[in-house]
Amino acid sequence: MNTSNLNPLFMFRFLRGFNLTVSSLFLQFSLFGSILSIGSLIGAAISGKITDLFGRKPTMWILNLFYIGGWLAIAFTKAPWLLNLGRLSLGFTNGISNYLASIYVAEITTKNVRGRFTIIVQFLTGWGVSFMFVVGSFVHWRTLALLATIPGLLQLLLLFFIPESPQWLAKFGREKELEAALLCLRGDKADISHEATEIKDYVESLKSFSSEGILDIFQKKYVRQLLTVAGVLVLMNLGGINALTYYSGAIFVSAGVSSMVGLITLAATQTVIGILGATLIDKLGRRPLLLVSSAGLCFSSFLTGVSFFLKDFNWWDQGSPILAFIGLLMYMGSYALGGVLPLLLLSELFPINVKGSRRKAEEAKELERLMREGYVGIGGVACFHSSSTYGLGDVTLAANRGWKLQQFDIKNAFLHGDLEEEVYIDVPPGFSPNTGQAVCRLKKALCGLKQSPRAWFGRFTKVMLKLGYKQSQGDHTLFVKHSSSGGVTALIVYVDDIIVTGDDLEGMEKLKKCLVKEFEVKELETSKLGCKPAETPIEVNHRLGDVLEDTAVDRRSYQKLVGKLIYLSLSRPDIA
C-alpha cells in the first residue's frame, strides 16, 4: 500500500512557521512536491542491479527500513531540509518498489492470474494514496507521518512468512530452496517437479542470449517497440497524475467541493475501478484496457480544464464545480484501470537481446514457452519427439518481430544419420532361404526405426554447433546465433523440416548455404498459396438418401495394396 503522500495544505502551514520570504516559501513548497519524483528516478535507475544482487526478499527488507526512516524524518523534522530528506527517501523507496513489486509478482504467480495480481498492486497503490488524504483530514500531519510507518513495520514482520523468488534462487543454483519456495507458493501437497524443471531450464536458457548494452535499443530495427513502450510510459507518467494527486484536495476546495467528501469519494472510485480492472485484464487483454484508460484520461483532463476555464470567467458558477469533481474522479478511475499496463508492456514488447534481467527474462520466457517440449522417452527407447507447436512458436515470434521466415525440408533426412551404436535387425523375409540365425547389422539409420530420428538429429546438432549456434537447454530443437552486429538467427527443427527466422539476413543466407552443403535441402516457398480451390462437381439439387441396396466391396485387394506400401516404406527408404 502506497502511503507516500501528505496533504500539501498541512505542509504549507508547516513551512510558514520558518519565517521564510514569500518566494522561498513557495520554492520550498514546490521542492517538497517534486523531490519525491527525484528520489523515484534514483531508485528506478539502480532497481535492477539491487534486486539481482541482494535478491527480492532482502531488497524488501532494505526498502522498508528506508520507508520507515523517511516517515520518521518527516514526523520529527524541525527544519525544511530534513523534511525534504525524508521525502527523498520515500521517493527512492517508490522507485525501487515499483520495479520490485511487479517483477516479484510476475515470478511467483502463474500466467493465467499474473495480470490480475499486477493490477491489484496498482489498486493498492492508489488506495494507499487516497487513504493518506482521507485520514489527513482528521489528524495532525506529524501524527499522520507516524501512522504511515505502520505498513512498513507490518511488512517487516510479514517478510518472515513469504518465500524468495523461485527464479532468483534458480539463477544461483539453490535448488533445495527453490523447491521449498514453490511448495510454499503452491501448497505442501502440490506436484512442483514440472514447474521446478521449467524454471531451471528457463534460467539456463538465458545464457544463450547475448548481453548487449542499453544503448543498443536505439537501433533502427527496434524503433517500433521503443516508440510503443516510451509512448505509453509518457502517457501515464506525464499526463498529470502526480499534479492531480498532490493537489487533489486543493482542486476540490477551489472548485467548491468539500475536500473531505471529494477525497473519500476518490478512494471509493479507485477501489471499485481497481477491482474491475483486476477482473478484466486477463480476459480482455492489455490493449482494450489501455485504449479505454487513455480515452478516459483524455476526456477527464478536458472536463477538469473546462471547469476552471468557466470559473475564471464566472460562467456557469453552479456547474463548474460539478465538472471538476467528475473530471478528477474520472481521471483517477481511468488511471487505476490502466496505470499498471505500461509495466506489463515493458516486459512483453522489449527486444530479447537488450541487457537487463527483467526485459531479457520475460522475452526469453516467452520464446521458451512457445517452443518447449524437449526429449521424451517411449518404452525405454531413446527417441526424439517433435510437435507442430515448435514451428508455431517460431512463426509467432517472426510475426511479432517482423522477421523474415524461411522453411526447409531435408530430403531423406533419416539417411543422413550415422549410427554410433551397433544395431541389428532380423533378415527381411525373402532375402535368403538359408540364413539360419543370421541377422543384419545396420550402418545407416533406416526410416521406420525408433533410433533413426535420434541419429539424424544427432548429426544435425553437430553441424549447427560447428557453425556457432547455441542449442537451447529448454528445448533442444531450438538453435540461436547472435552476430557481432546485434542480429539474431533462430532455427527450429520439426521432424525433418526446419524453420529459420531472424533479423540477420546475411546470417540466414550463410546458414542456407551450409545446410545445402551438408544435406540435400529443398526450400519450401509460397508454392500453391495463390490457387483457388474448386468445388466438388455434383448434380444441382441432388438429394442424398439411404442406400437401398448393399453393394459388395472387395476389401482384400485394398488391404493387400496397403500392406505392400507399408512394407516398401519400411524396407526401401529410397522410395519411401
N, C-alpha and C positions, 0 to 999 in steps of 0.2 A: 504494500500500500504506500503510495507516494504522499508524503506529508511535508514536502519541502517548500511550502508557500506560507507566508504570513500575510495578514491583512495589511495592505500598504498604508491605510489610514493610520493604523497604530504606529507604524514605522515613521510616518511623517511627524506624528506628535512627539515621538521619542527624539528625533533629530532636532526638533525645535528647541529642546532643552539644553543644547550646547551653545546657544547664543551665536549661531552662525549667521553670516550675511545671507540675504535672500538668494543670491546666485550660488553660494556654497551649499545652502540648504537644498536647493533643487538639484545641484550636482551630486550631492551625497544620496539623495533620494533616487535619482536615475541610476547611480552606480549600484545601489543596493538591488535594484530591479534587474540589472543586466549582468551583474557579476556571476549570477547562477549559471548563465549560458557560457561564460568564460571557463568556469570550472568544469562544466559538462564537456566542452571542447577538449580540455586537457585530459580528462578521464577517458573520453572516446578514443583519443589518439594512442593511448597505451593499453586499452582494454584487452586487445587480443594477446599481447605479449604477457600480460599479468595472468590472465586466466589459463594460458597454456603453461606458464612457468610454475605457478603455485597449485594449479588445479581449481576446479569450480568451487568446491566447498570451502577450502582455505581462503579463497578470494572473498567469499561471502562473509567470513569472519572479519577480514580486514575492512571491508566496506561498512559493516555495522559499527565498527569502532570509529571510523571517520564520521559516520552518520550521527552517532551519539555525541561525539566530540563537537561536531558542528552545532548541534542544537544547544549543548551546554554553553558553548561560547556565546551564542545569541542570548540565552536566558540570563546569564550573569554578566553581560557586557556593561562596561561603563564608558566606552569610547567607540566612536564610529568605526575605527579600523578593526577592532575585534568583532564587531557586528558583521563587517564585510568579510573578515577571515572565516567566520562560521558559515556565512552564506557561500563562500568559495568552496569550503569543504563539502557542503551539501551538493553543490554543482558537480564537483569531482566524483562524488558517490553516484549521482544520477548518470553521468557519462559512462561509467563502467557498468552499472547495474542494468541499464537499458540493453547493452550487448549481452551481459552475462545471463540475464533472465531469459531472453529469447533463445540463446544457444543451449542453456541448461534444459529448458522445456523441450526443445527440439530433440535433445539427446536422451531424455528419459521417457518420452511418450511415443506411442505408435503412430503411424502415418494417418490413420483414419480419424484420430482425435487431435492431431497436432495443431491444426488451425484453431480449433475450439479453445484449447488451452492457451494459445498465444494471445488470442483476443481477450481472454479473461485477465491476462496480465495488464493489458491496456485498460480494461474496465476498472480494475482495482487501482490503477494509477490515477485515473480521473476521479474515482470515488474518494481517494485519499485527499486530493486537492480540494474537492468540494467539502469534505469533512472538516478540513482546517479552516475554511472560510466560515462555515456554519458555526462551529464551536468558538471561533474567534470573535463572534458577535456577542458572546456571553461572558468571556473571561478575559483577563488582562493578557497582553501579548507575551509577557515573561512566563506566566502560567501555561500559556499555550505552547511555548517552546519546550517547557518541561514535559508536558503531556506528549509532545511529539517524539520524545525519546523512548516511549513505551513500546512502539512497534519494533525498534531496534533491539531493545532488551529481550522482547519475546522471541525475535528471530535468533538471537544468540542462544537461547535455550532450545529452540526447536531444531537448530542445526545438528544437535546430537542425534536426532531421530531420522535424518534424511541421508541417503547414500550419495557417494561420489558419482560423477558421470561415468557410465559404463564405457563410453568411447574414450574418455581420457585415461581410464585405467588400462584399457586395451592398448593404448598408444605406448604405454611404458611397460607393457608385459606383465602386469599384475593380474594374472588370470584368476587366482582364488578370490581376490577382492572383486573382480569383475562378476564372477558367478554369484557372490554374496549380494552385490548391488542389484543384480537382475532378480534374484529371489525376493529381495526386499520390495522391489517395484511391482513384480508380477504376482507375488504370493508364494508361500513356502512350498505349496504342492504343484506349482506350475512347472511345465517342462521348458526349461530355458536353454537347452542344449543347442537347438537350431538357431535361436537368436544370438547366443554367445558366439557360435561359429560365424554367423553373418557379420557380427561386429568385428571379430578378429580379421576376417578376410577383407572387410571394408577398410580397416585401418592399414592393413598390409598393402592393399592396392593403392593407397595414396602415394606410396613410394615410387610408383611407376609414372607419376605425373611430375612434370618439371616445376621448379620453383622460380618463377620469374618475378621481377620487381613490380611494385605497384604502378610505376610509370608505363609499363607495357600495356595497360588497359587503354591508353590513348592512341593505340594503333587504329588505322582506318577500318579494319575488319570488325572492331568492337564498338563502332560508333553507335549502332542501333541499341545495343544493350546498355551502353553508357548513358545515352540520352534518356532511355526509359527509366533506369534506376535514379539518375540525377533528377529527372523531371518530377517523379513522384515524391522524392525526398524534399525538393524545393517547395513543391506544392503544399506538403503537410507542415513543413517547419517554418517557411517564410510567409505563410498565408495569414498570419496574425494571431496564432494560437497563444503565444506567450503574452502578447499585449492584452488580448481579451481576457486571458486567465488572471493576469496580475491586476488588471483594472476592472474586473467584472463588477465588484462591489460598487466602485465609483460610477460605472456606467449605469447601473440600476438606479443609484441615487440621482444622478444627473438627468435621467430620463423620467424621474418622478415615481419610480417604483421602490418600495421598501427593500433595503439591502438584505434584510433577514428573509423576507418572502422570496426574493429573487434567488438567493444562494441555496435555500432549501429546495426550491423548485428545480434549480440547476442540478443539484445532486440526484434528485429523483429521476430527472430526464436521462442523465448519464447511466444510471443504474438500469433503467428499462432498455435503453438502446444497447448497452453492453451485453445484456442477456440475449437480446435479439440477434446481435452480431455473432455471438458465440454459437448460437443455434444454426445460423445460415451459412457461415463461412466455409464449412466443409461440404455443404450441399450445393450451393450456388457457384462457388469458386471465388477467386480473388478479383477478377476483372469486373463482374457485375457490381460487387460491393464497392469497389474503388470508384466506378462511374457514379453510383448513387451518392457516395460520400462526397465526391468532388462537386457534383451538381448542388448538393446541399450546402457545402461551404461557400460556393459562389453566390447562391441566391440569398443565404442568410447574411453574408457580408454586405450585399446590396441593400437588404432591408435595414440593417443597422445604420449604414451610411445615410440612407434616405431619411431615417427618423431624426438624426441630428441635423441634417440639412433643413428639414422642415422646422425644427425647433429654433435654429439660428435665425430664421426669417419669420418666426412667430406664425407659422402656417399650421393649421390643424393641431393646436396645442393639446387637444384631448386624445388624438390618435397617435401622435409621435411616440409617447412612452410605450404604448402597446406594441408598436413596430419594433422598438429597441428591445423590449422584453422577448418578443417572439424571435427576432433575429439572433439574439445571443443564445437562446435555448436551442434553436435550430443549428447554430454553428457548433456548439459543444456536443450536441447529439450526433451530428454528421462526423465530427472528429472522432468521437467514441466508436463510431461504426467502422471507419477506415483508417484511423491513425496508425494502427499497427501494420497495415498492409505493406508499406514501403520496406519494413524489415524483412517480411517474407519474400518480397520480390528481389531484394538484395541478395538473398541466398539462392533464389531459384533462377535468376537470369544472368548472374555474373559468369564470365568465362572460367573454364576449368583451370587453365594454366596461369592464373593470377595468384600471386603469393598471398597467403592469409588463410589460417586454418579453417575459419568458418565458411568462406565462399568456396574454397577448394574442396572441403569435406562435403558440402551439400551437392556440388556438381558431380563429384566422384561417386557419391552415394546414388545419385540419380542414374548415372551410367551403369553402375553395378547392378542396381535393381532391375534395369531393363534387360541386362544380359545374363544374370546369374542363373546357373544350374549346375555346371561342373560335371565331374565324373560320377558315374553310377555303377555299382556292382550288380550284376544279374546272375543269379545262380552260381555264385562263386567264381564266375569268369570275368576277367577284367575286360570291359568293353566301353566304348565311348558312346554316350547318349546325347543326342542333339535335339533341339526344339526350334520351331519357327519363331518363338518369341525372341531368340537371339537376333535374327535378322530384323525383326520388327523393331527392336531396340535401336539397332544401327540406323534404320530408316527414320525413326523418330528423332534421333539425335541430329541426323543430317537435315531434316526438315526444320527443326528448331534453330539450327545454326546457319542455315542457308548454304550448306556444304554440297559439293559435287558428290554424286553417288554412282558407283560402278559395281557391276556384278559379273563374276567369272564362274565358269563351270570347268572343273578339272575332268577331262575325259579319261575314262578307265582309271579313276583315282586310286582304287584299291590295288591296282597292279604296280603302283609306284611305291608300295610299302615293302621294304626288305625285312624279312623275318630274322630277328636275332636269336629267337628260341628255336629248338628242334621240335617241329610239328609233324606228326604222322597221321595219315588217313587210310581208310580201307581202300583196297583196289576197286575202282569203278566196275560195275557189272559189265561183262562182255569184253573187258580189256585183255584177259588171257585165261584159257580154261584150266591151266595147270599152275596157278600161283601159290597154292597151298596156304601157308600162314604169312605170306609176304604182305608188306604194306608199302605205301608210297610216302616219301619224305617231301614236304613242301619246301620250295625255295623262294616262292613269292606268296604274298597274302592274297589268296583267291577270293573273288566275290562270293559271298554267302557264308564265309566262315566268321565266327564271332571275333577272331583275332585280327581280321583284315582291317576293320576301321581303325583299331588301335595302332596297327603297324603303319598304316598310311599317315595317320595324324602325327605319329612319332617322327617320321621323316619330314613332314611339313613343318613341324615345330623347330627342328634343327635348322632348316633353311631360313625360317623367319628370325631366329636368334642370331644366325650368322649375318643377316642383313642389318642387325642393330635394333630390332624390335624387342620390346619388353612384353613378356607374357603376364597377363593379369592373374593374380593369385585368387581372386574371387570367382573368375570364370576363365578357365584355361583356353577357351576358344577365342578369346579376345586378345589381340596384339596391338600395341600402341607405340608410336615413334614420334618424338619431337625433334624438329630440325633446329639448327642453330639460329635461324631467323625467327623462331617462335611459332612456326606452323606445326600442325599435328596431322598425322595419318593414323586412322583406326581401321583395323581389319577384323572381321568376324567370320568364323567358319561354320557352315551349316551343312552337315553331311559331306557332300563333295562339291558344294557351292561356296563361293567366297564373296562377301560383300565388303567393299572398300569405300571409305568416306574420309573427309577431312578438308582442311583449307590449304594444305600444302600440295599444290597441283604438280610441282616438279617432283616431289617425293612420291606421289601416286603414280606418275609416269615411270619413274625408275622401278617402282615395285612391280608394275605391269610387265616391264621388260625382263625382270628377274624371274617372275613366275613363268613367262613364256619359255625362258631358257631352261628352267628346271623341270617343268611339267608340260604336258600337252593341254593347253588352255584355250578356251573359247570364251570371248567376251559376249555376254548377253546384252544386247542393245534393246531399242524400243520394239523391235520385231513387229508384231501384228496389232499394235495398240490402235492404229488408225482404221482397222477393219470394222465393218458394221455387220453384226450377226444377222442371218436371215431366219425368218420364221419357218418352222417345220410345215411342209405342204400338207394340207388336209382339206377335205371336201367342206365347202361352206355349209353351215347349218347342219353338220353331221351330228347325229345323236349317238351317244355312247350308251351301250346297254350290256346286259349279262350275256355270256357266251351260251348259246343254246346247245351246241354240240361239242363234246370233248374232242380236241384234236390231239392225236397221238404225237408225242415228241420223243425222238431218239436221243436220250441223254448220253448214251455210251460214246458216240462219236465226239461230242463236246468234251466229256471228261477225259477221253483219250488225248485229244488235242492239247488241253490244258496241262495234262501230266507231262507230255513231251516238251512243252515250252518251259515248264518248271525245271525239268531235268537238264535241258540245254542251258538255261540261265545259271545253273549251279556248276555244271561241268565244263561249259565252254564260255569263259568270261570274255573271250574276244568277240563274241556275238551277243553277249548278254544285253 
